Amino acid sequence: MVAPPILIRPADEDDATTIGEVHRSSVETLCVSRYSVAQLEAWFEDRPPNMYLRAIREQRVWLATEAECVLGFLEIRPAEIEKLFVRPAAVHRGIGSALLHLGITRARSLAPGAITALALLNAQAFYERYGFTKVGESEILRGRSQLSIKVVRMQLSSALRPIAAA
């Protein structure tokens, strides 16, 4: 039996809840080695379920789907990869790479030049594989107690490296 193809499509407002589920499961599962339990619990504590709607309405969110199941999502701004998350069960299938390639292309079309990303600690190596370099560290605050979460500022200055098939 042949697996259904992975399709990438723009998100619509009906996808907001599913995007939230993908985001949460990715963080809670894939970030456990780099962030504390308290940080993971605080991650979504102060974030409303509709936090993706504005970006969706502005056509800045794309989904990777397989047989109508959302496997990952990408959110961009001009010259910035804002969010890129993949369901834990779909990691190592080339989904993140495909979304990143689309994100770089789209972000550059909105603002030519360097592309930035605020990477979670566990995603730094992923971005580095595609030519991003660490340009600094930062902290984001999450939860009612404003818990500090360390992130890495990444930048892609040169042309996108070819993405190998998964």
Buried (B, 14 or more C-beta within 10 A) or exposed (E): EEEEEBEBEEBEEEBBEBBBEBBBBBBBEBBEEBBEEEBBBBBBEBBEEEBBBEBBEEEBBBBBBBEEBBBBBBBBBBBBBBBBBBBEEBBEBBBBBBBBBBBBEBBBEEEEEBBBBBBBBBBBEBBBEBBBEEEEEEEEEBBEEEBEBEBBBBBBEEEBEEBEEE
